[in-house]
Amino acid sequence: MRPKLKDGTWAEPFASNEMGYSNKWRDYTESNPWQATFAVQHDPAGLAELMGGRDKLTQKLDGIFEASLAYLLMYPLTSRA
């Protein structure tokens, strides 16, 4: 889920794992675009349809966990200050 500006243009720069780049505000609160994509608890079947079916949704959702695992492998908790 990507933010749009008031004039209808897409916010730049954009990274799906960041909370935003503006010095004035955050594009997301308590999540990031990747997490917000799945925040449709009221209509998971509709989300699956928008994503191209349940299998495609499952693949995209698995990407969150795979990316998180890759990050933890690169930066183990013991090396973080």
Backbone torsions as a table, in degrees:
resi	resn	phi	psi	omega
1	MET	NA	117.6	-174.2
2	ARG	-109.0	137.1	-179.1
3	PRO	-76.4	145.6	173.1
4	LYS	-111.4	149.2	176.6
5	LEU	-85.4	169.6	-177.2
6	LYS	-56.5	-33.7	-179.2
7	ASP	-81.9	2.1	176.7
8	GLY	92.9	-3.2	177.9
9	THR	-84.2	155.9	178.5
10	TRP	-75.6	141.5	177.6
11	ALA	-64.7	133.6	178.9
12	GLU	-127.5	145.1	-10.0
13	PRO	-71.3	172.5	-178.5
14	PHE	-140.8	135.0	172.5
15	ALA	-140.6	129.8	-173.9
16	SER	-68.3	-11.5	179.8
17	ASN	-107.6	13.1	178.9
18	GLU	-112.8	159.4	-178.6
19	MET	-89.4	-6.6	-179.4
20	GLY	133.5	166.9	-175.2
21	TYR	-121.6	-5.9	-177.2
22	SER	-70.2	141.8	174.5
23	ASN	-81.1	-12.9	-177.5
24	LYS	-92.2	-31.4	-177.0
25	TRP	-156.3	168.2	173.7
26	ARG	-102.6	138.6	178.9
27	ASP	-71.4	-24.5	-176.8
28	TYR	-136.4	150.6	177.4
29	THR	-122.8	126.6	177.2
30	GLU	60.8	23.5	174.5
31	SER	-166.9	-175.6	172.5
32	ASN	-132.5	175.3	-176.6
33	PRO	-56.9	-36.6	-178.6
34	TRP	-62.9	-46.8	179.4
35	GLN	-67.9	-41.2	-177.4
36	ALA	-64.6	-26.3	178.0
37	THR	-56.5	-33.9	-176.0
38	PHE	-97.0	5.0	-175.7
39	ALA	-84.9	60.4	177.8
40	VAL	-130.2	58.2	-177.0
41	GLN	-57.8	-21.6	-178.1
42	HIS	-78.9	-16.8	-175.9
43	ASP	-153.0	63.2	-179.6
44	PRO	-63.4	-31.5	178.3
45	ALA	-66.5	-39.6	177.1
46	GLY	-65.0	-38.7	177.3
47	LEU	-63.3	-43.8	178.3
48	ALA	-59.0	-42.1	178.9
49	GLU	-62.7	-44.0	179.1
50	LEU	-63.5	-31.7	-178.7
51	MET	-82.9	-5.6	179.7
52	GLY	102.4	15.7	178.4
53	GLY	116.3	168.7	-176.4
54	ARG	-63.3	-38.3	-179.3
55	ASP	-64.3	-42.3	178.9
56	LYS	-66.3	-40.7	177.9
57	LEU	-62.2	-43.7	179.5
58	THR	-61.0	-42.6	178.9
59	GLN	-62.3	-43.5	-179.3
60	LYS	-67.0	-42.1	178.3
61	LEU	-64.2	-41.1	176.5
62	ASP	-59.9	-29.6	179.3
63	GLY	-59.3	-32.3	177.3
64	ILE	-61.1	-47.4	-176.5
65	PHE	-71.3	-37.6	178.3
66	GLU	-65.7	-41.7	178.8
67	ALA	-65.3	-41.6	179.3
68	SER	-63.2	-41.6	179.5
69	LEU	-64.5	-43.0	178.9
70	ALA	-60.2	-41.1	178.8
71	TYR	-63.2	-45.3	-178.9
72	LEU	-65.3	-34.1	177.6
73	LEU	-68.9	-34.9	178.4
74	MET	-75.9	-35.1	-176.0
75	TYR	-130.3	78.5	-179.0
76	PRO	-58.4	152.0	-178.9
77	LEU	-56.6	-33.2	-178.3
78	THR	-68.8	-18.7	-179.6
79	SER	-95.8	-3.2	-179.5
80	ARG	-90.1	140.2	179.3
81	ALA	-82.5	NA	NA
